[in-house]
Amino acid sequence: MVLKPRWFLAMIGEQAWSIKVFGHGHGTTAYQTIGIIVILVGFLLMFGFFPKIITSIFSSILPTA
């Protein structure tokens, strides 16, 4: 998604939410942003930081047992 966003744009098309967020004609930016987020979450999961981050974010909302 990051290296070839035009291929994803041709396959899937420009979405309504990406037009609203990034503006018309910036579908490649939307797909690159999604790709970078997927890569970051993948690294967080791979190294075991994802549960710690989720716990710290939602610790004020979730009750402690």
Gaussian input, Z-matrix of N, CA and C with variables (Angstrom, degrees):
# hf/3-21g

backbone

0 1
 N
 C     1     B1
 C     2     B2     1     A1
 N     3     B3     2     A2     1     D1
 C     4     B4     3     A3     2     D2
 C     5     B5     4     A4     3     D3
 N     6     B6     5     A5     4     D4
 C     7     B7     6     A6     5     D5
 C     8     B8     7     A7     6     D6
 N     9     B9     8     A8     7     D7
 C    10    B10     9     A9     8     D8
 C    11    B11    10    A10     9     D9
 N    12    B12    11    A11    10    D10
 C    13    B13    12    A12    11    D11
 C    14    B14    13    A13    12    D12
 N    15    B15    14    A14    13    D13
 C    16    B16    15    A15    14    D14
 C    17    B17    16    A16    15    D15
 N    18    B18    17    A17    16    D16
 C    19    B19    18    A18    17    D17
 C    20    B20    19    A19    18    D18
 N    21    B21    20    A20    19    D19
 C    22    B22    21    A21    20    D20
 C    23    B23    22    A22    21    D21
 N    24    B24    23    A23    22    D22
 C    25    B25    24    A24    23    D23
 C    26    B26    25    A25    24    D24
 N    27    B27    26    A26    25    D25
 C    28    B28    27    A27    26    D26
 C    29    B29    28    A28    27    D27
 N    30    B30    29    A29    28    D28
 C    31    B31    30    A30    29    D29
 C    32    B32    31    A31    30    D30
 N    33    B33    32    A32    31    D31
 C    34    B34    33    A33    32    D32
 C    35    B35    34    A34    33    D33
 N    36    B36    35    A35    34    D34
 C    37    B37    36    A36    35    D35
 C    38    B38    37    A37    36    D36
 N    39    B39    38    A38    37    D37
 C    40    B40    39    A39    38    D38
 C    41    B41    40    A40    39    D39
 N    42    B42    41    A41    40    D40
 C    43    B43    42    A42    41    D41
 C    44    B44    43    A43    42    D42
 N    45    B45    44    A44    43    D43
 C    46    B46    45    A45    44    D44
 C    47    B47    46    A46    45    D45
 N    48    B48    47    A47    46    D46
 C    49    B49    48    A48    47    D47
 C    50    B50    49    A49    48    D48
 N    51    B51    50    A50    49    D49
 C    52    B52    51    A51    50    D50
 C    53    B53    52    A52    51    D51
 N    54    B54    53    A53    52    D52
 C    55    B55    54    A54    53    D53
 C    56    B56    55    A55    54    D54
 N    57    B57    56    A56    55    D55
 C    58    B58    57    A57    56    D56
 C    59    B59    58    A58    57    D57
 N    60    B60    59    A59    58    D58
 C    61    B61    60    A60    59    D59
 C    62    B62    61    A61    60    D60
 N    63    B63    62    A62    61    D61
 C    64    B64    63    A63    62    D62
 C    65    B65    64    A64    63    D63
 N    66    B66    65    A65    64    D64
 C    67    B67    66    A66    65    D65
 C    68    B68    67    A67    66    D66
 N    69    B69    68    A68    67    D67
 C    70    B70    69    A69    68    D68
 C    71    B71    70    A70    69    D69
 N    72    B72    71    A71    70    D70
 C    73    B73    72    A72    71    D71
 C    74    B74    73    A73    72    D72
 N    75    B75    74    A74    73    D73
 C    76    B76    75    A75    74    D74
 C    77    B77    76    A76    75    D75
 N    78    B78    77    A77    76    D76
 C    79    B79    78    A78    77    D77
 C    80    B80    79    A79    78    D78
 N    81    B81    80    A80    79    D79
 C    82    B82    81    A81    80    D80
 C    83    B83    82    A82    81    D81
 N    84    B84    83    A83    82    D82
 C    85    B85    84    A84    83    D83
 C    86    B86    85    A85    84    D84
 N    87    B87    86    A86    85    D85
 C    88    B88    87    A87    86    D86
 C    89    B89    88    A88    87    D87
 N    90    B90    89    A89    88    D88
 C    91    B91    90    A90    89    D89
 C    92    B92    91    A91    90    D90
 N    93    B93    92    A92    91    D91
 C    94    B94    93    A93    92    D92
 C    95    B95    94    A94    93    D93
 N    96    B96    95    A95    94    D94
 C    97    B97    96    A96    95    D95
 C    98    B98    97    A97    96    D96
 N    99    B99    98    A98    97    D97
 C   100   B100    99    A99    98    D98
 C   101   B101   100   A100    99    D99
 N   102   B102   101   A101   100   D100
 C   103   B103   102   A102   101   D101
 C   104   B104   103   A103   102   D102
 N   105   B105   104   A104   103   D103
 C   106   B106   105   A105   104   D104
 C   107   B107   106   A106   105   D105
 N   108   B108   107   A107   106   D106
 C   109   B109   108   A108   107   D107
 C   110   B110   109   A109   108   D108
 N   111   B111   110   A110   109   D109
 C   112   B112   111   A111   110   D110
 C   113   B113   112   A112   111   D111
 N   114   B114   113   A113   112   D112
 C   115   B115   114   A114   113   D113
 C   116   B116   115   A115   114   D114
 N   117   B117   116   A116   115   D115
 C   118   B118   117   A117   116   D116
 C   119   B119   118   A118   117   D117
 N   120   B120   119   A119   118   D118
 C   121   B121   120   A120   119   D119
 C   122   B122   121   A121   120   D120
 N   123   B123   122   A122   121   D121
 C   124   B124   123   A123   122   D122
 C   125   B125   124   A124   123   D123
 N   126   B126   125   A125   124   D124
 C   127   B127   126   A126   125   D125
 C   128   B128   127   A127   126   D126
 N   129   B129   128   A128   127   D127
 C   130   B130   129   A129   128   D128
 C   131   B131   130   A130   129   D129
 N   132   B132   131   A131   130   D130
 C   133   B133   132   A132   131   D131
 C   134   B134   133   A133   132   D132
 N   135   B135   134   A134   133   D133
 C   136   B136   135   A135   134   D134
 C   137   B137   136   A136   135   D135
 N   138   B138   137   A137   136   D136
 C   139   B139   138   A138   137   D137
 C   140   B140   139   A139   138   D138
 N   141   B141   140   A140   139   D139
 C   142   B142   141   A141   140   D140
 C   143   B143   142   A142   141   D141
 N   144   B144   143   A143   142   D142
 C   145   B145   144   A144   143   D143
 C   146   B146   145   A145   144   D144
 N   147   B147   146   A146   145   D145
 C   148   B148   147   A147   146   D146
 C   149   B149   148   A148   147   D147
 N   150   B150   149   A149   148   D148
 C   151   B151   150   A150   149   D149
 C   152   B152   151   A151   150   D150
 N   153   B153   152   A152   151   D151
 C   154   B154   153   A153   152   D152
 C   155   B155   154   A154   153   D153
 N   156   B156   155   A155   154   D154
 C   157   B157   156   A156   155   D155
 C   158   B158   157   A157   156   D156
 N   159   B159   158   A158   157   D157
 C   160   B160   159   A159   158   D158
 C   161   B161   160   A160   159   D159
 N   162   B162   161   A161   160   D160
 C   163   B163   162   A162   161   D161
 C   164   B164   163   A163   162   D162
 N   165   B165   164   A164   163   D163
 C   166   B166   165   A165   164   D164
 C   167   B167   166   A166   165   D165
 N   168   B168   167   A167   166   D166
 C   169   B169   168   A168   167   D167
 C   170   B170   169   A169   168   D168
 N   171   B171   170   A170   169   D169
 C   172   B172   171   A171   170   D170
 C   173   B173   172   A172   171   D171
 N   174   B174   173   A173   172   D172
 C   175   B175   174   A174   173   D173
 C   176   B176   175   A175   174   D174
 N   177   B177   176   A176   175   D175
 C   178   B178   177   A177   176   D176
 C   179   B179   178   A178   177   D177
 N   180   B180   179   A179   178   D178
 C   181   B181   180   A180   179   D179
 C   182   B182   181   A181   180   D180
 N   183   B183   182   A182   181   D181
 C   184   B184   183   A183   182   D182
 C   185   B185   184   A184   183   D183
 N   186   B186   185   A185   184   D184
 C   187   B187   186   A186   185   D185
 C   188   B188   187   A187   186   D186
 N   189   B189   188   A188   187   D187
 C   190   B190   189   A189   188   D188
 C   191   B191   190   A190   189   D189
 N   192   B192   191   A191   190   D190
 C   193   B193   192   A192   191   D191
 C   194   B194   193   A193   192   D192

   B1=1.4489
   B2=1.5231
   B3=1.2954
   B4=1.4570
   B5=1.5253
   B6=1.3287
   B7=1.4608
   B8=1.5289
   B9=1.3299
   B10=1.4651
   B11=1.5329
   B12=1.3291
   B13=1.4625
   B14=1.5231
   B15=1.3330
   B16=1.4663
   B17=1.5189
   B18=1.3399
   B19=1.4637
   B20=1.5260
   B21=1.3471
   B22=1.4628
   B23=1.5217
   B24=1.3167
   B25=1.4562
   B26=1.5200
   B27=1.3314
   B28=1.4647
   B29=1.5330
   B30=1.3500
   B31=1.4660
   B32=1.5324
   B33=1.3180
   B34=1.4573
   B35=1.5247
   B36=1.3106
   B37=1.4591
   B38=1.5174
   B39=1.3170
   B40=1.4606
   B41=1.5228
   B42=1.3095
   B43=1.4499
   B44=1.5279
   B45=1.3239
   B46=1.4648
   B47=1.5299
   B48=1.3395
   B49=1.4589
   B50=1.5234
   B51=1.3427
   B52=1.4637
   B53=1.5197
   B54=1.3259
   B55=1.4679
   B56=1.5203
   B57=1.3354
   B58=1.4659
   B59=1.5284
   B60=1.3338
   B61=1.4590
   B62=1.5206
   B63=1.3453
   B64=1.4584
   B65=1.5228
   B66=1.3266
   B67=1.4526
   B68=1.5207
   B69=1.3308
   B70=1.4580
   B71=1.5275
   B72=1.3226
   B73=1.4507
   B74=1.5140
   B75=1.3190
   B76=1.4658
   B77=1.5226
   B78=1.3260
   B79=1.4584
   B80=1.5082
   B81=1.3372
   B82=1.4647
   B83=1.5225
   B84=1.3218
   B85=1.4643
   B86=1.5216
   B87=1.3162
   B88=1.4591
   B89=1.5216
   B90=1.3335
   B91=1.4614
   B92=1.5269
   B93=1.3087
   B94=1.4644
   B95=1.5301
   B96=1.3241
   B97=1.4634
   B98=1.5195
   B99=1.3236
   B100=1.4661
   B101=1.5239
   B102=1.3225
   B103=1.4566
   B104=1.5154
   B105=1.3177
   B106=1.4716
   B107=1.5225
   B108=1.3303
   B109=1.4678
   B110=1.5295
   B111=1.3223
   B112=1.4719
   B113=1.5263
   B114=1.3248
   B115=1.4636
   B116=1.5243
   B117=1.3259
   B118=1.4644
   B119=1.5248
   B120=1.3225
   B121=1.4613
   B122=1.5282
   B123=1.3226
   B124=1.4590
   B125=1.5236
   B126=1.3288
   B127=1.4654
   B128=1.5271
   B129=1.3201
   B130=1.4617
   B131=1.5230
   B132=1.3240
   B133=1.4617
   B134=1.5281
   B135=1.3213
   B136=1.4549
   B137=1.5285
   B138=1.3207
   B139=1.4524
   B140=1.5238
   B141=1.3341
   B142=1.4562
   B143=1.5117
   B144=1.3096
   B145=1.4580
   B146=1.5207
   B147=1.3249
   B148=1.4592
   B149=1.5331
   B150=1.3392
   B151=1.4697
   B152=1.5347
   B153=1.3330
   B154=1.4608
   B155=1.5174
   B156=1.3165
   B157=1.4629
   B158=1.5222
   B159=1.3363
   B160=1.4594
   B161=1.5202
   B162=1.3345
   B163=1.4647
   B164=1.5175
   B165=1.3233
   B166=1.4594
   B167=1.5248
   B168=1.3154
   B169=1.4662
   B170=1.5239
   B171=1.3249
   B172=1.4539
   B173=1.5223
   B174=1.3112
   B175=1.4677
   B176=1.5150
   B177=1.3268
   B178=1.4583
   B179=1.5251
   B180=1.3230
   B181=1.4559
   B182=1.5251
   B183=1.3457
   B184=1.4571
   B185=1.5188
   B186=1.3374
   B187=1.4729
   B188=1.5169
   B189=1.3013
   B190=1.4732
   B191=1.5139
   B192=1.3233
   B193=1.4522
   B194=1.5027
   A1=111.62
   A2=116.50
   A3=119.46
   A4=110.52
   A5=116.50
   A6=119.96
   A7=113.25
   A8=117.32
   A9=120.88
   A10=110.75
   A11=117.75
   A12=118.84
   A13=113.11
   A14=118.39
   A15=120.09
   A16=111.25
   A17=117.81
   A18=121.33
   A19=109.87
   A20=116.76
   A21=120.44
   A22=110.66
   A23=117.22
   A24=121.09
   A25=110.35
   A26=117.18
   A27=120.77
   A28=111.11
   A29=116.74
   A30=120.06
   A31=112.17
   A32=117.02
   A33=121.54
   A34=111.59
   A35=116.80
   A36=120.85
   A37=111.31
   A38=114.19
   A39=119.53
   A40=108.78
   A41=116.74
   A42=122.54
   A43=110.78
   A44=116.03
   A45=120.86
   A46=111.09
   A47=116.84
   A48=118.91
   A49=111.06
   A50=117.79
   A51=119.15
   A52=111.39
   A53=116.77
   A54=120.06
   A55=109.58
   A56=116.20
   A57=120.05
   A58=111.78
   A59=117.01
   A60=121.27
   A61=112.17
   A62=117.05
   A63=121.40
   A64=113.96
   A65=117.44
   A66=120.89
   A67=110.82
   A68=115.49
   A69=120.88
   A70=110.37
   A71=116.12
   A72=121.41
   A73=114.88
   A74=117.26
   A75=120.59
   A76=111.09
   A77=116.29
   A78=120.85
   A79=111.99
   A80=116.72
   A81=119.19
   A82=110.97
   A83=116.64
   A84=120.11
   A85=110.64
   A86=117.24
   A87=120.98
   A88=111.01
   A89=116.77
   A90=119.68
   A91=111.53
   A92=118.36
   A93=120.61
   A94=110.38
   A95=117.37
   A96=120.97
   A97=110.66
   A98=117.16
   A99=120.64
   A100=110.42
   A101=117.57
   A102=121.07
   A103=112.92
   A104=117.06
   A105=120.83
   A106=110.53
   A107=117.46
   A108=120.61
   A109=109.98
   A110=117.57
   A111=121.11
   A112=110.33
   A113=117.69
   A114=121.34
   A115=110.62
   A116=118.14
   A117=121.07
   A118=111.92
   A119=117.43
   A120=120.29
   A121=110.25
   A122=117.06
   A123=120.39
   A124=112.43
   A125=116.57
   A126=119.69
   A127=111.19
   A128=117.16
   A129=119.67
   A130=111.03
   A131=117.45
   A132=120.57
   A133=111.49
   A134=116.01
   A135=120.56
   A136=111.47
   A137=117.12
   A138=120.24
   A139=113.23
   A140=118.00
   A141=122.09
   A142=115.26
   A143=118.48
   A144=120.48
   A145=113.13
   A146=117.65
   A147=121.03
   A148=112.75
   A149=119.63
   A150=118.59
   A151=113.02
   A152=117.02
   A153=119.92
   A154=111.11
   A155=116.58
   A156=120.31
   A157=110.28
   A158=117.63
   A159=121.09
   A160=110.57
   A161=116.89
   A162=120.74
   A163=111.10
   A164=117.93
   A165=119.95
   A166=111.72
   A167=118.11
   A168=120.46
   A169=110.75
   A170=116.79
   A171=120.84
   A172=114.04
   A173=119.12
   A174=121.22
   A175=112.00
   A176=117.88
   A177=119.26
   A178=111.94
   A179=118.13
   A180=122.12
   A181=111.27
   A182=115.62
   A183=120.19
   A184=110.73
   A185=116.62
   A186=119.01
   A187=111.01
   A188=116.43
   A189=120.70
   A190=108.53
   A191=116.83
   A192=121.00
   A193=110.90
   D1=-30.37
   D2=-177.52
   D3=-83.70
   D4=-39.94
   D5=-176.46
   D6=-78.60
   D7=-36.81
   D8=-176.58
   D9=-129.96
   D10=66.84
   D11=-177.74
   D12=-70.10
   D13=-24.63
   D14=179.19
   D15=-67.59
   D16=-30.99
   D17=176.57
   D18=-65.53
   D19=-44.94
   D20=177.24
   D21=-64.22
   D22=-37.74
   D23=178.77
   D24=-64.74
   D25=-39.32
   D26=178.84
   D27=-70.48
   D28=-35.92
   D29=-178.07
   D30=-76.52
   D31=-45.42
   D32=-173.04
   D33=-98.55
   D34=-36.85
   D35=-178.42
   D36=97.01
   D37=169.54
   D38=179.31
   D39=-84.03
   D40=127.51
   D41=-175.68
   D42=-88.84
   D43=155.94
   D44=-178.01
   D45=-64.26
   D46=-38.71
   D47=-178.92
   D48=-68.13
   D49=-32.73
   D50=179.51
   D51=-71.43
   D52=-32.08
   D53=175.04
   D54=-66.88
   D55=-39.68
   D56=-179.48
   D57=-68.39
   D58=-39.86
   D59=-175.76
   D60=-82.23
   D61=-48.95
   D62=-172.50
   D63=-101.07
   D64=-14.98
   D65=-177.68
   D66=97.08
   D67=160.97
   D68=-177.68
   D69=-67.11
   D70=133.80
   D71=178.40
   D72=89.44
   D73=4.58
   D74=-179.46
   D75=-114.11
   D76=36.61
   D77=177.88
   D78=-65.39
   D79=-32.64
   D80=178.85
   D81=-65.32
   D82=-35.75
   D83=177.24
   D84=-64.72
   D85=-38.60
   D86=178.38
   D87=-63.49
   D88=-45.21
   D89=-179.65
   D90=-68.45
   D91=-35.46
   D92=176.51
   D93=-66.49
   D94=-39.65
   D95=177.98
   D96=-63.49
   D97=-44.11
   D98=177.59
   D99=-62.07
   D100=-41.50
   D101=178.80
   D102=-62.57
   D103=-41.67
   D104=179.08
   D105=-66.61
   D106=-39.52
   D107=177.97
   D108=-64.17
   D109=-41.85
   D110=178.46
   D111=-62.88
   D112=-41.41
   D113=178.49
   D114=-63.41
   D115=-45.22
   D116=-179.70
   D117=-64.10
   D118=-43.64
   D119=178.09
   D120=-64.80
   D121=-36.73
   D122=177.03
   D123=-62.15
   D124=-44.05
   D125=177.20
   D126=-65.31
   D127=-40.54
   D128=178.21
   D129=-62.68
   D130=-40.60
   D131=177.62
   D132=-68.13
   D133=-40.51
   D134=-176.52
   D135=-64.74
   D136=-38.21
   D137=-177.44
   D138=-96.68
   D139=3.46
   D140=173.39
   D141=81.27
   D142=17.12
   D143=179.99
   D144=-90.25
   D145=-18.51
   D146=-175.21
   D147=-60.85
   D148=-48.83
   D149=178.47
   D150=-61.13
   D151=-35.85
   D152=179.22
   D153=-66.45
   D154=-40.68
   D155=-179.65
   D156=-68.51
   D157=-44.31
   D158=179.00
   D159=-62.53
   D160=-41.89
   D161=178.48
   D162=-63.25
   D163=-42.23
   D164=-179.53
   D165=-69.41
   D166=-33.00
   D167=179.11
   D168=-70.44
   D169=-45.36
   D170=-174.58
   D171=-97.19
   D172=10.20
   D173=-177.98
   D174=-65.59
   D175=-31.06
   D176=179.21
   D177=-75.88
   D178=-21.55
   D179=-178.42
   D180=-91.29
   D181=-42.69
   D182=-175.52
   D183=-81.87
   D184=140.93
   D185=176.37
   D186=-73.62
   D187=145.62
   D188=178.52
   D189=-87.05
   D190=141.72
   D191=-178.31
   D192=-101.19

